[in-house]
Amino acid sequence: MKQALVDRADRTDELVASGRQVDMVFKAGQKALSLRAQKLWHLLVKDAGVKLADNTTHTMALSDLYQTGLGHMTLAERIDTLRELQTTLVEVTAPSAKVKGRMRVISGPLLDYVARDEDDRGDLEWSFSRVLRTVFANSDHWAVLSRRAVMAFESRYSLRLYELIALRAGLNHKTTETFSLDDLRARLGVPVGKLTSWIHLRQRALDPAIAEVNQLAGFRVTYEPLKSGRSVASVRLSWQVKSAPDRTATKRELDGSKVGRKARRDGSVEQVAAPAIEFPTGSIRHTPFGAIALANLPHPARDIDMVANDFRAWAQRDTKPLRGDQVTAMFAGFCRRQKPAN
């Protein structure tokens, strides 16, 4: 455990997450962590470093916290987020200390102690709960996360999916895993009783999360719904490390402003202020439509100019206008329906 943390202690853009922590399941009937709480959690884990599993109190200057991607939070929001980490219960399995080969189910909060100055200055103190110290101590597999990607995610489902795949992307022998719908809901942190149908889970959680992960992560994710009879019963997730050009595009996205990021991801009209949007007649490289193609084409992606040619032909055949506010969303949907390159 400590070697994984030591190796990355000075790498400011690298966060680590315990495999057991990533696979934790929130206690049934309880609201899952908010996006703000997930991000703060990663910062606290990073700051604790090699002392993660120690029974000790950790300290961070609040001024350091303000310089992170959470510096925009109000005092009330920071207090609520810390309370969320203290009241959220998780359940994990861990080896029994008494009976060799037996596993025990243990539960508890993420943090069991938090202290801060009343005026929100000075230091923040916290202790990880006994459950989490056990999780850290028994983890032999760690996910490496991009700090900038973690802080850039705008959906808690996206961040949970990113953690889930990052943990598995480092395994050379594994590029797919199948999850039942109930398991997938639990791992994404979908509240109990919500998104109970496959179509709602796909439309409101899985599709948006995959689109954002594919835009901001160093790997690309696809999925295949698997049926039992006439109903979807499980989902096979597949992932692949991005090519060098795709990683360059991801870095450019993270380096740039988040303004228009959603538009580049899904082709919404937020992207262009002018009312008359027109699909290019030539190459779409180095245009907003090129970014839309890269964000939505299944991996490995076809040549984007060939896809653009097919899109023009399809639009002409079906008398779809290539000018107007709807063309960006129409092109994004067309890209998502394409097959991977051979």
N, C-alpha and C positions, 0 to 999 in steps of 0.2 A: 504494500500500500504506500509506504512512505517514499519509495523510489519514484513512483509515478508522480507524486506531489513535488518531490525535490527537483525532478527533471524539468518541471514547468514553473517553478517558483518565480523565476525572473522573466518569464514570457508573459508580458502584460496583456496580450490579446488572447491568451489561452486560458480557458477555464476547464476544470476537471469535474466530472460527476461520477460518483460510484455507481457501478452496475446495479447493485442491489437498491440503491437510492432511486435510480431511473425506473426500475421495475416495481417500485412501491405502489401499492393500491390504496387509495383513500378509503377510510372507513365508510361502509355502506350507509347511505342516507345523509351523508355530510357533504356540504358544498366543497368542491375542489378549489385549489389555490387560484387566486386571481393572477392575471398576467404580471401585475406589479409585484406581488408576493413571490412569484417564481423568479423574477429577475433579482430581487433583493436577496433571495435565498442563495442564488449562485454567487453573488458578491460576498456574502458572509462566508461561504465555503472557501472561496478563493483566498480571502483574507486570513482565515484560520490556518491555511497551509498544512504543514506536516503535523500540526497538533490537532487535526480534526477529531481523532478518536480519543484524545486525552480528556480526562475529567477535570476540566479547567475552565476559567472564564476568559473569553477572548475580548479584545479591545480594539476599536477602530475610531479614529478621529472623525467626528461628524462632518468636518470640512472635506475629508476625503470622499465621503459618501455623496456630498453635494456635487462633486466634480464628475460623478459617473452619469450614466444616462438616466438616473433617477433624480437628478438635482432639481428637476422642475416640480417635484411633488410638494404640496403644501405641508405644513406641520401636521395638520389633522390627518392627511393622507398617509404620512410616514407612520404616525402613531397607529392608525388602523391597520396598516400593512404589517407592522411588528406584532400587533395583537393577533392578526390572522395566523402568523407563523407559530404563535404560542397556543392557539386553540385548535389548529387543524390536526386531527388524529390520522395516523397512518398505521397500516398493518404490514408486517414483513415476516418472512420465515428465516430463522437463524439456527445454526447447529446447537444442539443441546449441550450444555456444559457438564451434564451428569451422565447422559447415556450416549455412548458413541454410536454414530450413524442415525440418531434420531433428530428430527427437526422440530422446532417449537415455533408457534405463532406468537409474536410479541407485538404490542401496540403501544402507542404513546404520541405525544406532540412532537413537533420538529424542534422547538426551542422550549426549554423549561425555565429560563431566567433571562430577563432583559432589564437593563437600567440605563437611563439617560438623564441629562440635566433637564430640569423643568422648562428652561428657556430655549431648549433645543440647541445648545452650544456644547462645547467640550467633547467628551467621548461617548461612544455607544458601547455598552458592555452586553455580552450575551453568552449563554452556555447552550450547547447542543444537548438534547435529552439523552437519557440512557439508551433509548431505542436507537437513536441515530448514531450514537457512538458505537453501538454494537454493529450497526449496518456498515459503518466506515471500516471498523476493525476486521470485519469478515469479507470485505470486498477484494477480490483478486482480479477484477476486470473494471477498467475505468474508461469512460468516454472523454474524448478531448473535444471541447466546444470552442467556437470562435466567440470571444467576448462581444465583438462588434455585432455579430449576427444575433446573439442572444438579446442584446439591448435594442436591436432594430425591429424584432418581431412585434407585430401589432395584434396578434391573436394568441390566446393561451393555448388553443389547440395546435397552432403552428409550432410553438415552442416545445410542447410535449412531444409532438411528432419528431421534431428535430433531435431532441434528447434520445428518443427511442431508436432512431436510425443511426445516430452518431455512435451509440453504444455498439451497434452491430456492424457498422461500416468498416471497423478496423479488423474484422475477422476475415482472413483471406479465403476461407473455405465456405463462406456463407454470404449469399446475396439475395436471399428471399426468406420470408417467414410468413406463416399463415396464422391469422388471429380470428377467433370467433367474434361475432358482432358484439357480444357482451364484453368480451375481453378487450376489444378495441375501444369500446366506449369508456371502460374503466381506465385504460392506459392514457387515453386522451383527456381524461378528467371531465367527461360529459356528466352533468348532474343526473342523479337517479331519476328515472321517469321521463327524461327528456330525450329527444331524437330517437324514439323507440323504433321507428321504421327505417329500413335501409335507405330509402330515397331521401329522407330528411337528414340522416347521418351523413350521407354522401354530399348533399347539396350545402348543408350548413356547417359541416365540420371537416370532412375529409378532403373534398375538392379544394376549398379555400386554403386549408393547411398545406396541402401538397404544392399548390401554386406558390405560396409564400416561401416554403422551404426550398423549392427548386430555384427561386430567385435569389435567395440569400445564403444558402449553404454550399459547402464544397462537394456535395453529391446531388444526384438527381433521383427522385422517387417516383415510381409508378405503382399501380395496383390493378388487381384483377378480382372482381367479385366471383365467389364460388357458390353455386346453388346446391341446395338439398331439396329435391323435388322441384317445385316451381318458385321457391323463395330463396333469396340470398341468405346463406347461413354463416359465411365467413369471407374474409378478404385476404388475398395473398399480396403482401407488400414486397416490392423489389426495389433494389437500390444499386447505384453504380457511381463510382467516383467520377467527377466531371473531367473533361478533357482540359488541356492547358488553355485553349481559347475561351472555353466556358468559365474556367476559374478566373481568367482575366476580366471577363464581363461581370462576374460576381463581385470581384474586388472593386471594379469601377462603380457598381451599384452601391456598395457599402461606403465607398469614399464620397459619393455624391450626396446631394440633398434628398431627404425623404419625400419632398414635394413631388408629386407625380408618380411616386413609386407604385402605388396601387394601379394607376392607369397603365403603366408599363407592364404590369403583371397580368392584368385581365382585359385590357383594351377598353376601359371605361372612358367616357367623354371628359372626365376630369383632366385628362392629359392635355387637351388642346383648348385654349380659350376661344379661338376664332370659331365662328359658327359653321363655316364651310370647310369641312375636312374632306380631303380627296386622297384616294389611294394612289400611290405613285404609278406612273406608266413604265418606269425603268426599274433599276435595282433598288431594293429596300434596305440594303446595307447602309449603316450609319444614318438611319432614319428611325423615328419612333416605332414604325411598323416592324423594323428589324428586331428591336428590343421585345416587342410583343410576340413575334415569332419564336425567339429564343426562350422566352418565359413559358410558352404554352405548347411547343412541339414535344411529343414523346421522345425519349432518348433511346438509341442514338438518333439525333435529329437529322432530317433531310436538309439538303441545301436550301437556304431560306429563299433565294431568288426563284428556284424551281417551284417551291411552295407558292410563292407569289403569283407565278404564271398560272398554276393550277387554280388559284383563287380567282384570278381574273376570268379564266375560262368558265369556271363554275358560276360566277356572278352573271356573266353574259348569257349563259345557257338558261339560267333561272330568272333572268331579267331582274337581277338584284342591283340596286344603284351602288356605284363605287364612290359616291360623293354624298356627304351628309354626316350628321352626328352618329348614326348607327354603324358606320363602316368599321370603326375600330373594334367594337364588340363583336361584330359579324366576323371579322378576320381572326380574332382571338378564338372564337368558337370553332371556326374552320380548322385552325391549327391543332386544337385539342382533338379533333376527330381524325387526324392523319395517323398513318401507321409509321412505326419507326423505320429508319433507313435500313436497308438490307446489309 
